[in-house]
């Protein structure tokens, strides 16, 4: 495969990531009963998560190739010490460099230039940032809001998230002012500090949830393999459901009696 195979490889990897995300959504969800908005959002997030797994090796191999080109010296009569002549080869290189640079460094079939990779990573990063800090928190608050009208549920979701964002903003301002007063950072470093804090918070949440999943998932399979334990657990759940059913029937009879008394 030549260098022109990179778009095809990326397309195939994108299709595979989409199929995997769709399969997982079909396997663990209910496409017929789920809200289309929830289905589309989950599919997009899972697709991006799988696509990162495929995109990362391409980025690594392309970075190794760029690093190799940056260290290639072209020695000639006018410049016996050599010059770095292959720095832009592969994306902006001239035809006279083709043979020498291609022999000096191996270009993988999945090589992608630096600028397209930056665009793809920026799209993935900002989509995840938007979902993590805005869309998903608002959607969760909207679903959990104990109101019946859409307007009140949206207003409640906005109020809850505004409180969270305001609290985080106050904490961030206090920490930033302290670090600026102590001379730990400069004012121009604030965007980097904010981005680092956001990434650290995300990594902390991922670490906590991943640690819980690494313990809980094998434990659930272990308990499910024990027939006696599973039977007793199902007996307990059945008894609880029967109790809830009896309570619901009692409430229904009470409401029915009230309706009859009001109708008379």
FENBELKA-V350324 format. One line per field, one symbol per residue. phi: phi as a letter, one per 20 degrees, with the letter a starting at -180 (. if undefined). psi: psi as a letter, one per 30 degrees, with the letter a starting at -180 (. if undefined). A space follows every 10 residues. Layout:
phi=???
psi=???
//
This chain:
phi=.effffffff ffffffffff fffffffdcc ffeffgffff ffffffffff fffeffffff ffffffffff dedddcffcf fnceedgdfo ccfegfegff ffffceeffe fcffffffff ffffffffff ffdcffffff fffefecdef ffffffffff ffffffffff ffffffffff femfceffeg gfffffffff ffffffffff ffffefffff fffffeffff ffffffffff ffffffffff ffffffffff fffe
psi=kafffeeeee eeeeeeeeee eeeeeeegaj feflkeeeee eeeeeeeeee eeeeeeeeee eeeeeeeeef gkkjkaefif flljfgegkf egllfffeee eefekkklfg kkleeeeeee eeeeefeeee eefdeeeeee eeefkhlfke eeeeeeeeee eeeeeeeeee eeeeeeeeee efgelleffe eeeeeeeeee eeeeeeeeee eeefeeeeee eeeffjeeee eeeeeeeeee eeeeeeeeee eeeeeeeeee eef.
//
